[in-house]
Amino acid sequence: MGLPIEILLVEDNEGDIILTKKAFEKGKIMNRLHVVRNGVNALDFLYQRNGYEQSSRPDLILLDLNMPKMNGQEVLENIKADENLKTIPVIVLTTSNADEDILKSYKLQASSYIRKPVDFKQFGQVIQTLQDYWFTIVKFPLKE
C-alpha cells in the first residue's frame, strides 16, 4: 500500500476544515491531512520552522485564498518562487468565483482552481474526484 499521501490544508474556516477532514476520511486513499490556519503558518510548515520543525513535506497542498496574516495568493507566490517547493502541486480550494482570482492563481502556477461547494455531499464528491485524480492517475515527482 505504501506510505500515506501527505496533504497540507491551508484553511482558516473551521467548518471547511471539518468538511475536508470528513471527506478525506471517507476516501479510499491512505493520507495524512495536516492543517494550518493562515498563510504565515503554511510557510512555517513548509520551511519547518516556528513550531513545525518536524513537519513532513506535503505531496499536495490545498490552499484557500481568503485568510488572515497572508492570503493564499501570497503563499502560492512564495511556494512557486522557491526551487525546493515549486514542484509541490497546489490546488486552490476556495469560495471565490471571481475571474481575477482564477486568472491570478493560474498565473502564479496553481495546479488547479476549485470552487468549494457549500453542500457537504457535493463537497465530498469534489474531494473524492480530487483524490481519484491526484492520487490514482497523476504521477508525482520523487521527494528530494
N, C-alpha and C positions, 0 to 999 in steps of 0.2 A: 504494500500500500504506500510505502514511502513516508517522508516527513510531511507534517501538515503544512498547508499553504499559510504563509504569514500575510495577514491583511492589516493595514493601518487605516482605521476610520477616523477622519478628522471632521468632527461634528460637534456643535455646541448645543443642539436641541435634544433634550433628554428623551422626548417621545420618539424622535427619529433614531436615536441610539438604540432604544428598546426594540423598535420595529426591525432595525437592521440585524441586531443580535438574534431575534426570534427567526427571522428569515434565513439567516445563515445556519442556525441550529437545525432547521428543517431540511437543509440541503444535504446532498449525498457526498459532498467533498469534505474531507477532514481539513479543518482550518483552525487557525488561532487568530481571533479578532482582537486587535489592540485598539483602544480608543483614547484619543486626545481631544480636548475640547476647544482648542484655539490654534491659530497658525503658529504662534510662538512655540507652544508645546510640540507641535508637529515637527518643527525644525530641531528642537531639542531631542526628540525621539530619534529622528533620522541621523543626527550628529552624535548621538549617545552622550549627552551632557545634561547637567542640571537635574539630576534625579533619574535620568533614563540611560545611565551608563551600561546597564545590562540588556537594553533593548536589542531586538534582532532586526536585521534588515528586512523590510517587507518585500513580498513578491508583487504586491499590488497595493495601491493607495486609493481610497475612496475619499474624495475631497469636497466638502461643502464650500460654497463661495462666501456666504454672508456669516462672518464670525467676528468676535471681538479680538482686539490686540493686533491681529494681522489677518487680512482677508485671504480667501482661497487663491485668488489670482496672484497675490504676492508670494504665497507659499509655492505655487506652481512655478512661478518665475525663478525662485531660488533653487528649486529641485532641478529644473531643466538647465540651469546655468552651471550646475556642479557636475564635473566629469564622473564622479563616483556615484551620483544619484540619478542622473538623467535617463538611464536605461530602465528605471522602475516605471511601469505603466501607471499613469494617474488617470483615474476616471472621475470626472466632475459629476457629483451626485447632489443636485440642488433643487430648490423650488423655483429658481429663476427661469423664466422662459424668454427673457429679454434677448433680442437678436445681438445686441452689443456684447452681452456676457458670453454668448455662444461663440461669436466670432473671436473675441479676445482670448477665450480659453483655448481654442484651436490654434490661434497664432502663437500662444505660449506653449504649444505642443502637448495639449491634453490628448490622451489616447482615445477618450470618448467623452461625450457630454450627455448625461441622462437627467431628465427632469423627474423629480421624485413624485410618484403618485401619492395622493393623500389617503386612498383606500388601502387597508392592510393587505387584502387579498391581491390587489394589483401590485402593491409594493413587493409582496412575496414572490409574485411571478417575475417581476423585474430582477430581483436578486437571484432567483433560480436561473433565469436566462443568462444573467451575468456570469454565474458560476459555470454553467454549461459551456459558455463561450471561452471565458478566460482560463478555466482550469481543466477543460477537456480537449478543446480544439487548439488553442494557442500554445505555441512553444516558447517558453521563457528562456532568456539568456542564462548561462551559468552564473551563480553568485561568485563575486570576486572575493 
